[in-house]
Each structure stands twice: as structure tokens, then as C-alpha cells.
Amino acid sequence: MSAPLPPPAGASRPVRRIDRRLIPVLPFIAVFLLFAIVALFAPWLAPQNPYSQDLLGRLRPPGDVVRGTAYLLGTDELGRDLLSRVIYGARVSMLVATLSVVVSLVIGVALGMLAALFRGAIEILIMRIVDVFLSIPPILLAIITVAVLGPGLINVVLVLALTRWPRYARVAFGQTLSLVNQPYVRFARHIGNSTPRLLWRHILPNIVGPITVVATLEFGLMVLFEAGLSFLGLGVQPPMASWGSTLNVGRNYVATAWWIALFPGLCLFLLILSVNLIGDYLRDRLDPTSKR
Amino acid sequence: MSVTARAPTEEAPLTVRDLSVHIEGAPVVDGVTLDVRAGETVALVGESGCGKSMTALAVMGLLPPAAHVDGGTIRINGSDTTRQAEHAMQRLRGDKIAMIFQEPVSSLNPLMRVGAQIVEALLSHRRIDQQAARRAAIEMIDRVGIPDPETRFRQYPFELSGGMCQRVMIAIALICEPAILIADEPTTALDVTIQAQILDLMRALTDETGTALLLITHDMGVVADMADRVAVMYAGRIVETAPARALFARQRHPYTRLLLGTIPKVEGQGRTLLPTIEGVVPDMRELPVGCRFHPRCPLAGPRCRQEAPPLAAAPDDPAHESACWFADRVGEIA
């Protein structure tokens, strides 16, 4: 056996192969990133001030030029540039969705992990509250809470966070429950790790996958809920631009000025679709309970 | 167990007295008394479900929520831990007492580097800086016999073999030089050659530091290889305890005798059935009256069905105790 062995096949192949399932999702990731960039840089991207009215240039169709100003997506019922309003609307949607996802995730994950770790009375208390919250239709719950707190951007975030944390709690609870009996979590405890450290270093990093999946799917829902609340006049208040409130205005003019309803609706559709498809992809990749 | 045989001034790092644990009314550990002295290896032997792991968990203060300590004391380095608060127990764990178990690969956090896990164990009990902890961890990786410790320090558990993971676990358990190490079936998941290496390593390290080792196993080969003393458990009770040599030479409880008889022998001729112990382990909720072993015991008489035998020393050897009315006749069992 003196002949030099060839290098083992596959051993020296540093090329990382791209996951096949990622390819069809790539355009939607691009769409999502586009919305994110638009939201971030809205003041620089919007061609007009979204609040400045032009009562002589009301309800102009897309592409119309009024006294030297081109309105790419037309104007609304107060003569405001629809493109600028849609761009600022993206800002509201993304901001509300991001903040409410972050807040509800932190609350839900923390409570879910504690319930699973301590069991007993704490578990019963937390998880029964979760059951109650999950048994109420979410949009109804949001409407009731807004009715109490009053509308407005911050309140919408609070409402969504306070009504949506149970989903994270349930996932975190189940995942933690399956982890606390894992040998490495037991071992971490056997060598004297404190409870906070156990949760933070040994359990949390190992449940991030499923939580991320829920957060992504919830993000789409949050965009929809914000639009829904604003549509009903319970969300962001005028003159602030929101896709939902713009849609509501457009409803009155749908026969004569279809563009007011169409463009915010289209944006909602594209954003939620892309977020959900990204979420589905992440679930296939990250969630150990879902089989391909 | 015969504490009186030693000077009582020097208390063993681990002394368990009359420990009882129940789960939903079932006495899974019933009056267990056990000492592990510094530098000594005591093997706790018995079938699955006999209460040996529950005994270990009670010592660690990590019984499952459904289990409760009914009575008895557990003293670790002289202080009774059954009366201690959880946060005090947490300080002891990993520092004065550590435990390793049988799933070496899944016992390490898959998302943490090996080195970080060793450092974490050290830093949760010692006030030293990161650099010193890192050096100590690398030295420990070297001491448990893993080559190229600097590289291994940076690797994740999935990059290591099962035997290496077990070595890492030992490193984590021993980094604070605990007085007591409990090893619950430490080699069951490993193949035979690695088993021997891991056992040698554990013996070498515990000898070096004088760590008391409580070895929980059902493998009589491991017992013969490692143990100074043996305690045999059956249905929650210790039925026989003796120095390892004495126990292998002569058994004074039928269960021990039969347990040793179940080891397959290499020199067996042709096809013979593997010897087994008749019957099954009793349901802990419906234990037989009298001696708990009597339904399976070839020596059982009327007295065994009524009265539970106490743990008593052999007339010729005070260190050899057994709980059997017919301890002198155990040798008759084929």
C-alpha cells in the first residue's frame, strides 16, 4: 500500500452549495428588502411632501402633470402625491410591524420559557392566560383594546404587542419543555449554572429557530393588522399616511379614482406575500418539527 | 454502612443517611445509607428503575418535580444539603459536587464551543479573569487526554467523537476539582475500547485529586474494574454492600448472586441460554410485603414473605452487609 491515496472525495470542496429551496424565495427577499429600504429612506425617496395638499390637483390619475409637477401614481382626494404617501405608508407599516413583533416576542418568549422551566402554578397561570388570549379573535381583541387605549401609532404597537405575545409564549413553552430534559440542559444545571444563565445561554439559543419562524409569519400578520386597524380608523391617525387609511379613502372613490385604493393594496399584498414566503422557507429550514 | 470502621473525625465527603424519596406515593428510594470517602470509588449497582439514579439526583438536589425527599440526610463536605435552599445547592453543584452521565454527545450544548463550556463551568464558581480561565480550560482538555487542546477548545461538540465528548464532559465536571463526582453510567453509550480508556481516565483523575467517585452502573465488568466498594440496590433499597473483592468472592444476597450470574461468560460451551433472573422488577406502587426480592428469589421462605430483612453485617466481616434472612445460604444458588 505505498501508492499515494487520492484525496477523499468531497473532503476538499469548500464551495458552499446554495440551498435549492432558497432560489424561488430570492425575488421575495428582494421585494422585502426593497420595502425595508423604502421605509428607512422615505424622506429622501419621496418625490413630494406627503402632507402638502393641492386642492386644484385632486384625484389626478397616475402620470398626470399638474403645473410642472409629475404625479407618478396620481393624487388623492386632497391632491396629495399618492406615491409619497405610499412611501411614507411603508414606513408606518414596517415600523409598527417591527416594533410589535419585537415587543410581543420578548414578552412571549420570556413567559413561555419561564412557564416551561418552573412548571407548576407558574405554568398554569401563564399558559391559561395564553389559552384565553388565543381563543379571542385577534382583530376583535385589537379593536377592543384600541377602543380603550385610543388610536395612534404607539398605541397600535402596544395593542398588537399585548395581543400577539401568546403565540410566542406557546412556541417558546413547547420548545423549552422539550429542551429542559435534554442531557445538555440537565448537565448545565448539574455543573451549577444559575437559572437565568441556563435560560440565556443554554435554552434560548437552541429555540431561536422556531421562534424566528413564528416572528416572520407574525410580521406579515402585523402589517395586515395595522392596515386593518387604520382602515377602520382605529390605527394611525390622519394626516399620517398609512396603507390602511389610504385604502379606506380609496374605497369612496373606487369608481372614479381607482389608483388611490389600488396602490396601497398592491403594496400590502406584495409585502405580506413576500414575508410569508420567507417565513415558509425559514420554517422548512429551521423548524425541527416540520418535515420537508 | 460501616462508618465506625474509620476514624469518625474525618467525615467522608459524601454521607447519605437513611435517604427516602417517593414519587406519587411510590417509595423509589427507601432508607438508603451510603458513604463515599475521599479518593474512594463506590459502585452503586442495580437494574433499571431500582432507584440508583434517583439516589444520585437527590444528592445533586435535582430531583424531578414529582419526586420528594421523605427523610434522611445528605451531607456534602459536612453540611446537610437536604435542608439547604436551592441557591446554596446551586453553588455546590459543579464546585464541590459534579455529575456526568451517559449521553456524552447530547450532554454538550450544540451551539457552544467546547472551550466556552469548560470556561463557563469554571467561571460560575471561581472569580478569575477570562484569560486565566481559558488557560485552565486548555490545560484541562490536555489533562483529559485530548490531543491538540488549543484546536479542540475552539471546536463545537459535533466536531468531536463520542469518546472525546465524554472526555470534555469529564473536563467540565472536574475543572473545579470537586470533592465528589457522580458518574451515572458514564460509559454505556461508548464502544468497549473507548469505555476502558474513559474508565482509566476517570480513575487517574480522581486518584490525582482525591475526588470521591460514586459510580452508578449495571455493568459488573465496570464494577470489577473500578470499584473499591459496591452497594447493590433492589427496588429502592440497598440489599448488599461490601468491599468489591469481598463481594465478588462471596455474595450474601441472592439478588447479587443472580446478578453476577447473568454476566455472559466467554468460555461458555456451545449454545447456552444467557442466564436471567426469573420474574420482573416489582411495580414500585405495589411492592411485595416482606423482602422485596422474595417473588424472584430461589431461597424465599415463609419468613421472607412477612418480614423485611434488615441490613446486617456478616459474622466474619463487619464491612460486608446484606439484607437477607438466609445470607449464609446464598452460596447454594447455582
Contacts between the chains, C-beta under 8 A, distances in Angstrom:
chain1	res1	chain2	res2	distance
A	119	B	65	5.8
A	120	B	65	6.8
A	182	B	106	6.4
A	183	B	101	6.4
A	183	B	103	4.3
A	183	B	106	4.5
A	183	B	107	4.1
A	184	B	106	6.1
A	184	B	107	5.2
A	184	B	108	5.5
A	184	B	109	4.8
A	184	B	110	7.2
A	186	B	62	7.7
A	186	B	101	7.5
A	186	B	107	7.6
A	187	B	99	7.9
A	187	B	100	7.5
A	187	B	101	7.1
A	187	B	107	4.4
A	187	B	108	7.5
A	187	B	169	6.9
A	187	B	172	7.7
A	188	B	109	6.8
A	189	B	62	6.3
A	189	B	93	7.3
A	190	B	60	6.1
A	190	B	62	6.7
A	190	B	93	6.1
A	190	B	94	7.1
A	190	B	98	6.7
A	190	B	99	4.5
A	190	B	100	8.0
A	191	B	93	6.3
A	191	B	94	3.5
A	191	B	98	5.9
A	191	B	121	4.7
A	191	B	124	7.5
A	191	B	172	5.8
A	191	B	173	6.5
A	192	B	90	5.6
A	192	B	91	6.7
A	192	B	92	7.3
A	192	B	93	3.9
A	192	B	94	3.1
A	192	B	95	6.1
A	192	B	121	7.4
A	192	B	124	5.4
A	192	B	125	6.2
A	193	B	90	7.9
A	193	B	94	7.7
A	193	B	120	7.3
A	193	B	124	6.1
A	194	B	90	6.1
A	194	B	124	7.2
A	197	B	120	8.0
A	197	B	124	7.2
A	201	B	109	7.5
A	201	B	112	7.1
A	201	B	120	7.2
A	202	B	109	5.4
A	202	B	112	7.8
A	205	B	109	7.9
A	205	B	111	4.7
A	205	B	112	7.8
A	206	B	109	7.5
A	206	B	110	7.2
A	206	B	111	6.1
